[in-house]
Amino acid sequence: MFFSAAEREERIVQYERGPLRIRDALAVVPDEAVRWRPRPERWSVHEVVCHCADSEMNGAARIRYLVAQKEPTILGYDQDEWARVFNYHALPLEPALRTIEAVRASTTLLLRTLPEEAWRKEGQHSESGRYTCRVIPMLRIRIFIAGSEFLCSRKSLIPRSRQRCAAWPMPSRRSAGPTRRTVEPGSS
């Protein structure tokens, strides 16, 4: 699928806004819930954000390989293994958020300066086959939308009973709800 210059710019604007979506979504997650895992094998909000930082770096490199290399092979990676090996749960959150913002800002500038022929370049992904420059920003947009929706989703984050996550009480209909966190660039 080829996009006109206007359609491509619309998608690049969406891509550019991804880090703000993550910060906005994270702002509604109560402090007590940020490191809570719905099940032992599932990631916490904190781990999702740390994964987004690694995923963003991988996506930025993939775009660069596709544009600069002749017939590149784009390597897949096991995200669960990365989360385990790099111990996402123990990493600080703010550097991950700043990484997402910096990598996305740099790549947004790159995308806006790519010549038309760069959008037609192709490579091979080690797991999924044919890979193009056109698809990467769209994938990154979808990943960030999915990630921010996960962070905002009360179904994903609020346990069904207080026993499952006593530190994060369910808000009553009369209450204003749990404490909200404010996450601003440069804050800890």
Secondary structure by P-SEA (a helix, b strand, c coil): ccccaaaaaaaaaaaaaaaaaaaaaaaaccccccccccccccccaaaaaaaaaaaaaaaaaaaaaaacccbbbbbbbcaaaaaaaacccccccaaaaaaaaaaaaaaaaaaaacccccccbbbbbcccccccccaaaaaaaaaaaaaaaaaaccccccccccccccccccccccccccbbbbbccccc
